[in-house]
Amino acid sequence: MSGAVGGPTGSPEDWGMETRAVRAGTRRSEFGEHSEAVFLTSSFVFESAAQAAARFSGSEDGNVYSRFSNPTVAMFEQRLAAMEGGEACIATGSGMAAITTCAMTLLSAGDHAVVSRSVFGATTNLFENILSRFGVSATYVSPTDPGEWEAAMRPETRMLYLETPSNPLAEIADVQAIAAIARGRGAALVVDNCFCTPVLQRPLSQGADIVIHSATKYIDGQGRVLGGAIVGSREYIDKKVLPFLRTAGPSLSPFNAWVLLKGLETLPLRMRQQSANALAVARWLEAHPMVERVLFPGLESHPQFALAARQQDAPGAILSFVVRGEGASLDDARAIVRPDEPIESARGRAAAWRVIDGCELLSITGNLGDTRTTITHPASTTHGRLPPAARAAAGIGEGLVRLSVGLESPEDICADLSRGLAEGG
Ligand SMILES: *Cc1c(COP(=O)(O)O)cnc(C)c1O
């Protein structure tokens, strides 16, 4: 096809998202394979001692050792960078490896980070229990109030870190507003784009400096492998991340990179369909008499509906809802009430558990981003280790249920939920 008639040219920057998802980063070996090859090799051979020396020193491009160079991993990195609109990418063995690598390459002893209060639990643990031992401090702020970010900035602040939408309350952080706070102060804004993926939101185009992924979630999308990635400028990736990867080794396996490449091919289709399914389920839940509240950025009732509509191409596929505690019987609540816990909060939990246990189709699991809808009770699982007061302050009540909506028919998802939501129990 020729660029003159508007078809794709040879350069991913000219391609639409779907074309990038199936074509960007592809490299063929001498065998001319159509589907990307899996290079399951730990090292690479050289034609001569001189070539080996040149490859090791970096004066000649080419693969050396799969801790930091592998063609299958490189194909995944280039495809994801093209989809995010970033210059370069390094893949890692998990999302947490990506976040750790990012922190280790941006922060030194004495530095400070401003972190959204609503980030993945292990990310908070990383700052609290690990980075703190190396002299890095962090201040936690509301993702929805840029004023708190501004107030938390210090001369030694080097990193601002957020997820949007947040888990499980679907709060939206204003990336442009927070990027403006970081700009010109020697601090990088890092956005974990796990929930939207580049298909629905491209933080780099809104002023973020670095995008993080847990590829384990939507990018795989079928619950098979762990993976992670860091997308940023060529300068940051080549000068900071690559040397860290080469030294510390948080590397992605070539096999997992191949699975994730296949995941990227269908990501645009999956994200748009799952997001549409989630909107249908959210509307149905909002009209249900036993549901007190639905938290989903695609509903007009969401406090940041307008911001989400501006910042994202679609609302995404994670939603939470609060089940009415009065729906639970007192006997159910008495059976699970904890010492010193008010019966009202046990009733909320009993009502939420009844919805979850009523499901025959949906999977009861903490994972998200799968083609299969998953259902979770955050207060007793993913957020169960938080002290009850901190949980309540974070808005994660006992009646809250989180759904990661998949590719089933929305009618079947609603029919499954309606079993446990039936009035009167
Ligand atoms: C799961 C998750 C992570 C961690 O990713 P792993 O691949 O499990 O290490 C980080 N951020 C978000 C938002 C996640 O959901």
The ligand as an SDF file (V2000), in Angstrom:
LIG
                    3D

 15 15  0  0  0  0  0  0  0  0999 V2000
   -1.6090   -6.0880   39.2060 C   0  0  0  0  0  0  0  0  0  0  0  0
   -1.1750   -4.6850   39.2090 C   0  0  0  0  0  0  0  0  0  0  0  0
    0.1730   -4.3550   39.3900 C   0  0  0  0  0  0  0  0  0  0  0  0
    1.2400   -5.3980   39.6470 C   0  0  0  0  0  0  0  0  0  0  0  0
    1.4400   -6.2030   38.5160 O   0  0  0  0  0  0  0  0  0  0  0  0
    2.0260   -7.7050   38.5870 P   0  0  0  0  0  0  0  0  0  0  0  0
    2.1590   -8.0670   37.1590 O   0  0  0  0  0  0  0  0  0  0  0  0
    1.0290   -8.5230   39.3540 O   0  0  0  0  0  0  0  0  0  0  0  0
    3.3380   -7.6310   39.2970 O   0  0  0  0  0  0  0  0  0  0  0  0
    0.5230   -3.0190   39.3360 C   0  0  0  0  0  0  0  0  0  0  0  0
   -0.3950   -2.0610   39.1430 N   0  0  0  0  0  0  0  0  0  0  0  0
   -1.7110   -2.3390   38.9770 C   0  0  0  0  0  0  0  0  0  0  0  0
   -2.6820   -1.2390   38.7640 C   0  0  0  0  0  0  0  0  0  0  0  0
   -2.1470   -3.6650   39.0110 C   0  0  0  0  0  0  0  0  0  0  0  0
   -3.4450   -3.9260   38.8700 O   0  0  0  0  0  0  0  0  0  0  0  0
  1  2  1  0
  2  3  1  0
  2 14  2  0
  3  4  1  0
  3 10  2  0
  4  5  1  0
  5  6  1  0
  6  7  2  0
  6  8  1  0
  6  9  1  0
 10 11  1  0
 11 12  2  0
 12 13  1  0
 12 14  1  0
 14 15  1  0
M  END
$$$$
